[in-house]
Amino acid sequence: MKKFNIKNLKDISWGDIKEYNRKRKLRRQMILESRRNSKLSKKMRPFFEFMNRYSMLFHILLSLLLNFVIEAISRHSLIKAGSYLIESPLVFLYNSFMIFCTLTIVYIFRRRTFARIIISVLWLTLGVVNGYMLLKRVTPFNAQDLKVAADGLTLITNYFNGFEIVFIAIGFVAVILWVISMYKRGSQFTGKMHRVFALFGSAVFFASFFFVSNLAIEKRVLSTYFGNIAFAYEDYGLPYCFMTSIFNTGINEPNGYSKETMERISNNGEITKVETGRAKEARPNILFVQLESFFDVSEVEFMHTSIDALPNLRNLFENYSTGYFKVPSVGAGTANTEFEVLTGMNLRYFGPGEYPYKTYSKEKPTESAATALGALGYGTHALHNNGGNFYSRAKVFDNMGFDSFTSKEFMNILQTTPNGWAKDDVLVSNIMNALDTTDQTDFVFTISVQGHGDYPEEKVIENPAVTVSGIEDEALKNKWEYYVNMVYEMDQFVGKLKAAVEERGEPTVLVFYGDHLPTLGLKSEDLKGRYLYNTNYVIWDNIGLKRENKNIASYQIMADVLDRLDIHSGTVFNYHQERRKTNNYLEDLELLQYDILYGKQYVYDGKMPITKGHMMMGTKNVTIDSINNRSGNTYSLYGENFTKYSKVFINGEKQKSVFLNNTHIELPEAKLKNGDTITIKQMGSSNTEFRRTNDYVYQDGTLKEMPDTGTDLTKSWTTQSMKE
């Protein structure tokens, strides 16, 4: 064939082009004929011809099979998958139709068999991932997990042991190699391609699917609200629930939304008021502590403990305001309970399985308890003894108006649980530091982590303070005994925090509550309260608040506490205080939430409480006091407030360092010369820079601090966090 290139382009005629195309087509036919005549092709030809001739029927059968297999994997049982098929045939057929629609895409490809394999592998992978995750937690796999995948990888050893990680890696590589081999071995469709017709046909099937979806929702075969996402996956199947978690997020515009409606709901702007009947000197510190996976274990009817696992909290329950605490999820969803408490918003109106931290508050300013109390002169602080980037909390808390956020990167965590989570004792001193940061009254919101699963099936605590009885299964008994002892230690933390607050002698209200039940397979009939969404709360104070025993929802508790303190600030909190026992309370709450987050913000009338954040990471500066090179090979840096997340940079390049304690870091491989610049940065996951020291210049064995370089790099870490 005549070769075409830039040099001879002017010499090319239409005849040359036609001849080139003719020979190119002939060459392609020869290649296809060669493949058809190979031994493998001859053996497989009848199979491929049969598949192409009856491909629609084959796709129907394949979609039914794939649906059954992924449900069997997800439910960890063929019998349970069979029961689901028999008891919910319309739901099963609906999910199979969804899979069938995705299979129609193969007709636009020449390698149809390979395309079928890819689509089938993707569906099976979804089932395998969901099934495996349900072995580790009660919440099934959903789209929000993909949004926190980068953060989740930093916690992989908390959920999987070394063998499991290796097994997963080998399985992943094996699937990739198998798919590649099928691509090389698979034949191509040799007939005339009708891609436009194929696209049209696929579009018709997808349009039919959307029509069927609306009909199924209208006839209540399916639901768009998942009170419990785990139960929803069992009722409506993995394909529907997973796809819903992708496409159904945010709050849809409610019926009747208008400026006039919002003026009625806002009582002509009354709910945006900022006021309190308390004099400034009489305003108490307000401390909220969210206890990970906590509830009163005496609520479990099939189990007994050798001693009361929560003596400190029991004393508070008996003497201060308490009751059941209704949360939005079971077994997981810490960030969603946080969101409800901090914003007063009800998760019911968001998409199923949605985390507003990821879908909204990570990117946009969000009115919260921090903005409400900040408007009254409170210092506002958040603390969490886990990573600052997890659930994008660093960015979220900035967008919620907090003054500071102390994550584990700013804590010297000396004790961890057997499965690797930080113990809660470390929070006491850090909460006190937050209170010391400002001269004014403070609001401190704390999230603990010690009670986090996965709970080990083997006995890992040699001499437990609390033993359990009444459980015959040894593995389950070990899980409960481990969890109960974590609750016991969390209770000790509660006692220490209360004592530290009392010692300060400042007017204070201290609220403890559990974010959700633990991942221990509890059923409603196992609990005295017969409800899986209840944990417990208690409100301690030293200002003489009246004791009230009542049940309360997580989205209502902040408004309730502020109301008892005669504080009326925050749009949603004011709404709860004024409308909680009125007609259309929940319907109007949905309208209010939509207007604030996704609507035209009529209630604000152009005066949004927060437009951008100002938060600092940590409450204390990291400083370098001196440098020493006594050994000749290793430099030692001495200073204040170092943690194991303090990383040393010389002239902008990260150095190998050894954290020894909060005042001493060693540099075993550093080579310093006069004029070199040393900086210490507090680093989070994904190399996020949260905060740094000033620059220090090395000169003849000493360090000189360079002024005006700043220790608060809010813009730096905020930009990085958004990339994550």
N, C-alpha and C positions, 0 to 999 in steps of 0.2 A: 504493500500500500504506500502511496505517496505520502511523505511526512509533511505535516503542516507546522510551520513555525513563523515567528515574526519576520524573519529575513526573507522568506519566499512568499509572504502573504499576498503580495501584489501579482504574483504569477499564478495564483489559484483561480480556476474557473468553476462554474457551476457543475460542469461535467466531472471535475475532480471531486467535488463534494459529494455528488451522487454516487460516484464509484467508491468513495471512502465509506459511505454509509452502507452501501450494498455489501462490501467485503466485511465490514464490522458486524453486520447482522448475520452474515454467513458464518463468521468465526464464532459468534455466540451460539448459533444453532449446533455447530460442531462440538462445542464444549458441553452443551446440554445433552447431545446425543451420546457423547463419551460417558457422561455420568449415568445416563439411562442404561447403558450397556455394561456398566460395572457389575460385578457379582452381587454386591450389596443391593444395588438398585434393582437388579432383576428379582431378587428375593423379596424386596420390600415394595416393588411396583404394585402388585395387586392390592396390598394394604393401603397404599397412598391413594390409588385410584378409587378404592371403596370409600375411603374417608372423604375424598373430594366430591364423590357422587352423592353421598348421603351426609354431607357435612352438617347440615342443619339439625338432622336427627341426632347426629353424634354430639353436637354442641349441647342439645337439650339433656342428653344422658350425662355428659361430662359435667354440666353445671349442677345437676342433681347430686352427682357423686362428690364433686368438690365441696358443695355445701354440707353434705352429711359428714365428710371427713373433717372439715375444719371445726364443725360443731362437736364432733367426737373428741378431737384434740382439746378444744377449749373446755369441754365439760369433763375431760379426763375419763370418759366412759362411753363405750359403744351403746350400752343400755340406756344411758341418759340421753344420748343423741337420738336413739330410736323413740324414746318417750316424747321428746320434743317434737319429732316428726309427726307422731300419732296424735298428740294433744293439740298441736298448733299447725295443722297442715297448710292453712292459708299463709301463715307467716313463713313457713319453710318454702313454699312455692314462690312467694314474693322474693325472698333472698336468692333463690335459685335463678329467678328471672333476672335479678341484678347481675349475677355472675354471667348468665347467658348473654346479656347485652354487651358486656366487656369482651366476650368471645367473638362477637360479630366484627370486631375491629380487625381480625386476622385477614379478612377478605381484601384489604388494601395492600397486603404484603404478598410478595411472590413466595417467600419462605413461610408458608402458612403453618406447617407443622411446628416449625421453630417458634412462631408467634404464639401458637396454642400453648406450647411448653412454657414460654415466658409468662404468659398471663396466668396459667395454672400454678406455676411456681410462686408467683406473687401472692395469689390467694392462699396457697398452702403455707407460705411464710407468715402471712398475717395470722393464720390459725395457730401455728407453732409458737410464735412470739406471745400471742395472747394466752395460750395454754401454759407456757413456761412462766409468764409473769404472774398468773393466778396461783402458781405453786408457791410464789414468794410473797404475795400480798392478795388482798381481797378485791382490789380495784382492777378491772380488766384493762387491756391495752386500748388506748384511744389517741386521737390526734394530738391532744395536749401533751402526751408523753414525747412526741416527736419534737415539740417546742422546747422541752427541757432536757433533750437528749444529751447535749453537751455538758450540762451540769450533772446529769445522772451518771455519766461516765466517771466522774470524779468519785462517785460513791459505789462503784461497781463491786468493790471488795466487801462492802457492807451487806450485799445481797447474795453474792456468789463466791464460793470457795475456789481455790486454784484449779482443781480438777474440772469444775463446771466451766470456768472461763476458757480453759484449754479445749474442752469438749465443744463448746459453742464456736470457738475459732475454727477448729477442724471441720465441723459441720458446715460452717459458712463457706470455707474454702472448697470443700467437696462439692457443694451445690454449684458454685461458680464454675469449677472445672467440668462438671457434668453438663452444664448449660453450654459451655464453649464446645465441648465434644459433640453435642447434639447439633450445634450450628454447623460444624464442619461436615457431619455425616448426613444431615437432613437434606432431602431433595427440594427442588424448587417447583412451583406450579408452572407447567409448560404450556398451558392454554393461553388464550388471549385474555389479558387483564382488562377489567372494567372497573377501574378505581372510582370513577365518578358515581357509577351505579352502586358500588359497594358503600361509598360514603353516604349516599342518599339512603340506602337500606339501613345502615347502622343508625343514622339520624332518626329514622322512623321508629326503630326499636327503642331508642333512648327516649323519644318523645312519648311513646306508649308507656314506657316505664314511669315517667314523671306523672302521666295521667293516672296510672294504677296506684302510684304512691299517694297522690292526693285523695283518691277514692278510698284507699286503705286507712288513711288517717281520719277521713270523714266518717267511715263506718266503724272506727275505733278498733280496727284490726291491729293498727300500730298507734303509737303515742309519740308526741313531740316533747313530752316532759318526762324526765327520768328522776323520780324521787330517790332511787338508789340505782346507780349506774350498773352495779354488779347484778342486781335483780333484773334490770332492763335487758342486759345481754342474755340472760337466761330466757326471758320472755319473748324477745324480739330478734334474737340471733345476732351473731357477730357482724355480718356484712352491713345490715341496716344501721346498727348502733355505731359502728366505726365510721361509716360514711356520714352519719348525722353529726358526729363529733367534728368532722372536717368542715361541713358546709353550713351547719346550723350553729352559729355563734352570735354573740351580742344579743341585743333585745330588739325584737321586731316592733314596728310602730303599732301601738295599741289602738283599738277602735276609739274614736272620739277625741283623738289628740288634736288640740288647737290652742291658740293663744288664750282664748276665753276660758277653756277648761283649766289651763295651768294657772290663770289668775284666780280662779275659784279655789283650786287646790292650795295655792300659795297664800290664800287669804290676803290677796293684794300686797304680797311682799312680806307679810308678817313672819313667814317661816324662815326668812333669811336674816332675822334679827340676831344680834350679838349682845347679850346682856346677862347679868347675874345680880341677885340680891345680896350676895356676900361681899363684904368689904375686902379689899385686896389682901390685908394681913390675915383675914380669916379663911382664905381659900386654901384648901388642903392640897398636898401632893396627891396625884392620882396614879396609882400603879396597877397595871393589868399584867397578869402573868398567865400565859397560855401553856398548859402542861401537856406535853406530847403523849398522845394515846392514853390519857388518864381517865379513869372513872373509879367509883367506889367498888372495889372488888368484892365487898360483902353483898353486892347486888346479885352475884352469880349463885344460883340455887344448887348446882351440882357439885360445888367445891367448898371446902372449909380451909381456913388458915390457922396455923398454930398460935399466932397472936394477931392482934389487929394490925393490919399492914399500913394504916394511916392514922396513927394516934394524934398527930398534930392537927391534921385536917378534921379528924373526928371531933376534936375539941372546938374547932371553929364552927363546924356544922351545928353543934349543940348550943352555941352561944351567939351566933351572928346570922345574918340573912343568907339563906341557902335554898336549894331546890334542884330540880332537874334542869339541865342545860340542853336545849334542842339545837343540834348542829346539822349542817347541810349534807353530811356524807358519813359513811361507815368505813372504818378500817384504813382510810387514807383521806387526802384532801385537806391537809393542814393549812395550806395557803388560802383555801376557800373559807374556812372558819375565820381566819385572820381578816379576810376581806369583809366578811359580814360584820364582824365586831368593829373594825376600824371605820367602815363607811356607813353602817346602818342599812345597807342594801341587801335585798333578798335574792339569793342565787337562783331561786325558782324561775325567775324571768329570763335568765341567760340560757345559752345553749346547753344541751345535756353533756355533762362531763367537762364543761368549760372552766378554765381558770382565768378570771378577769385580770389577774396579775400579768398573764402572758398576752392576752388578747386586747387589753385596753390600758391598764395602769402602767405598764412598762413604757409606753410611748406618750401617754397624755396625762396632764395634771388631773388629779382626782381629789375632790373635797373629802376630808377625813376628820377623825378626832384630833389629829395633829393641827389641822388648819383651824378647827373650831376652838380648841383651847389656846392655840397660838395667838388667835385674835384677842384673847383676854389676857395676854401677857405671860402665858405659861411657856417654860422651856420644854421642848418636845424631843424625846429620845426613843430610839428603838434598839433592842438588843436581841441577839440570837447566837447561841453557841454552835452554829453551823456556818457553812460558807456564805459569804455575802452575796455571791452571784446566784445561789440556788433560788429558783423561782424568780430570778431577776430582782430580788429584794432590794439591792442597792439602788437600782433605778426606780423601782416602785416607791420605796420610802421617800426618795427625793421628790418624786412627783406627788406624793401625799403631804408634803410640807414639813417633814421632820427636820429638826435642827441637826441631829446627828444619828448615826447608825453604827453601833459597835457589833461587828460580826466576829467570828472565831479568829479571823486574821489579826485581830487586835487584842486577843485574850491569850494568857499563858495557861493553856489547858494541860494540867499535869495528870489528870485521871480520866480514863475512858472506860466504857463498859466492855465486857468480853467480846461483843460484836462490833466494837470500834467507834461507838458514838461518844461524844463528850458528855461527861457527867455534869449535872446541873449545879453542883456546888460552886463552880467557877462564876456563876451568874451573880452571886451575892455581892462580891466586891465590885463587880462591874456596874451593877445597879447603883451602888453607893457612889461610885465615881461619876455616874451620869447625874445623880442628884447634886454632887459637888460642883459640877461644871458651871452652873449658873447661880446667881444670887436670888433669883425669883423662884416662885413655886414651879414644880415640874410635873409633866405627864411623861411616864415611862412605860413603854409597851415592850414586853419581853416574851420571846418564844423559846421554850425549852426543847431539848431533843433527846434526853436520856431514855425516855420510854419507847423510843422508836424500835420497830421490828427490823429485821426478821428475828423471831425468837427461836433459839436453838432446840433441837429435839434431843440432844445429848445433855447430860448434866455438866455444866461448866462452872457452877459456883460450888466450891468445896464445902464450906460451912455456911449455908444460907441463914440469914437472920430470921426468915419466915419459911416454914415448910407448908406444903399443901397436901390435902387428903381428899378422897372421894372420887379420884380419877383413876380408872383402871389402866388405861393405855399409857405405857411408860413414856413414849415420846411426847404425847400431849401433856402429861403430868410435868415433864421437864420444861416444856414451853411455858406452862402456867406458873411454875415455880420461879423460873427466870423472870417473867414479867412481874409477878407479885413482888419480888425483891427489888426490881427497878422502881415500882410504885413506892415501896418502903423507903428507898433512898431519896426519891423525889419528895416524899413527905418530910424527910429530915431537912431537905433544902428549904421547904416551906417554913419549917420551924426556925431555921437559921435566918431566913430573910425577915420573918416577922420580928425576931429578936433584934436584928440590926436596925429595922425601922423604928422599933420602940426605943432603942438606945439613942437615936437621933433626936427624939423628942419633938419632932415636927408634926403638925396636923397632917394625917395621911389616911387615904382610903386605898385598901389593897384588895384587888379582885383576883381570885384564882379560878380557873376553869379548865376542863379537858376539851381538846379539839375534836376528838372522835374516839370511838371504841377501838381497841387493839385488833390486829389481824389474827384473831384466834378462832375464827369460825363460829362465832357466837350466833345463836338464833334467838328470836324474840321470846320463845318459851323458856330460854335459859335464864332470863332476867326477871327480877321481881317487878320491875316496871313494865315488862312486856313490850319494850320499844327499843329498837336498835339505834335510834338517832339521839338518844339521851345520854349525856355524860352528867357531870355534876359541877356546880359552881358554889362559891362562898364569897361574901363581901365582908372583910374585916375592916374596922376603922377605930380610931382613937378620938373621934369627935362626937360620939354620942348618937349616931344614927339609929333610928328605930329598927328593931329586928323584924324582918318580913320573910316568911317562908312561902315561896311561890315558884312555879316553873316559868322559865323564860327562854325565848329563842335567841340565838347568837346575834342576829341582826337587830335585836331590841335592847340588849344589855347596856350598851354605851349610853343610849338615850335615857334608860331607866336610872343609871347611876348619876348622870348629870342632872336629871330632874330632881333627884333626892338631895343634890347639893345646891339646888336652886340656880343651876347653870343652864342657860338657854342659848345655845350657839351651835351652828352647823345646820344646814338646810334640812337634811334627812332626819337628824336627831330631833329638831324642833317639830318636824312633821309627826314623828312617832309620839312625842309628848302631847301633842294637841289632838291627834286623830286616832290613837290606838284603839279606842273602844267605840268608834263611830261607824256608821254605815259606809260601805264602799272603801273601807280602810285599805285592803290589799289591792283592789283594782286601781285606786288612786296612787298607791305606792308604785305600782308598775308604771303608770304614766309619769310619775315624778322621776323615777330612775331613767326612763327613756329620755325624758326632756334634758336631764342633766348630762347624760353620757352620749346619747346619739341624736337627740333632737336639737331644737334651736335655742335651748337654754332660756326659755321665756322667764323662768322663775328668778334668774339672776338679773334680768333687766340690764344686761351689759356690765354687771359688776361681779365678775367671777371671783370667788374667794382665793383662788390660786391660779396663777398663770405660768409659773415656772418654779423650780426648786432651788434651794440654797444649801442643801445638806452637806455636812462634813462627815467623812468616814472616821470613826473613832472619836474619843473625847480627849485623848492625850497626845501630845507631840512626841515623836521619836527623835531623840537627840544623841549626838556623839560627843563624848567628853574628851576622850584621848585615844591614842594608838600606841601600841607597844610591840617591839620586835625582839624580845629577849632571846628567843630560841635561835634566831638567825634565819629560820626557814618559814616560820609561821607568824603572821601579824595577828595581833589581838585588838579588837575594837571594844572600847568600854563606853557605856552611855546609859540611857534610860528608855524603858518601855519597849525593849526588843521582844519579839515573839519568833516562833519558828517560821513565820511567814515573812520575816524581815529578810530581804535579799539585798546583797551589797553590789553596787555598781561602781566600777572605776573607769572614768572617762566614757561613761555611757554603756560599758560592756559588763554584763552580769558575771559575777565571780563565784567560784565554788566557795561555800561558806559552811561553817558548823555552828549551829545555835547551841550555846551552853546554858545560858539563863537570861533573864530579862535585862541584864546589864553587860553581857559578855558574848561576843561573836568572834570566832576565829576564821582567818583566811589562810588556809594551808598552802595555796599555790599562787598567791598574789605576788607580783613584782612591782614595787612602787619606786617612783623617782620624783624628784622635786617638780612641783607644778601639776601633778596628777590630781584629779578631782574625784572625791569619794562621796557617794550618795547611798542612803539606805531607803528602799522602797518597800511598802507593805503590799504584797502581791496576793491577788485572789486567783481563782481558777481561770484557765484560758489566758494566762499572763496579763490579767487585768491589774493595772496599777491603781490602787485605792488611795494611797497617800505616800508622801515622801518627806525626807528630812531636807533641810537646806543643803546646799553643796558645801563640802569641806575640802580645802586645798592642802595637800601634803607638802610640807617643807621641812627638811632636816629632822625628821622623826616626830614632828608635831603637826597638828591640824589647825587650820584657821577657818572658822565658819564664815561663809560668804553671806552677807545680808541681802534681804529683799528678793530672794529667789522663791520664797513662799513655801509653806508646808501643806497648804490645802490645795490639792489639784482636782477640785470637783469637776471641772470641765474635762480634764484628761480621763478620769475613770468613767464619767458619764458617757463620753463618746465611745469608749471601748465597750461598755456594757451594752450599748445599743447595737453594736456589731454582733454581739452574741445572740 
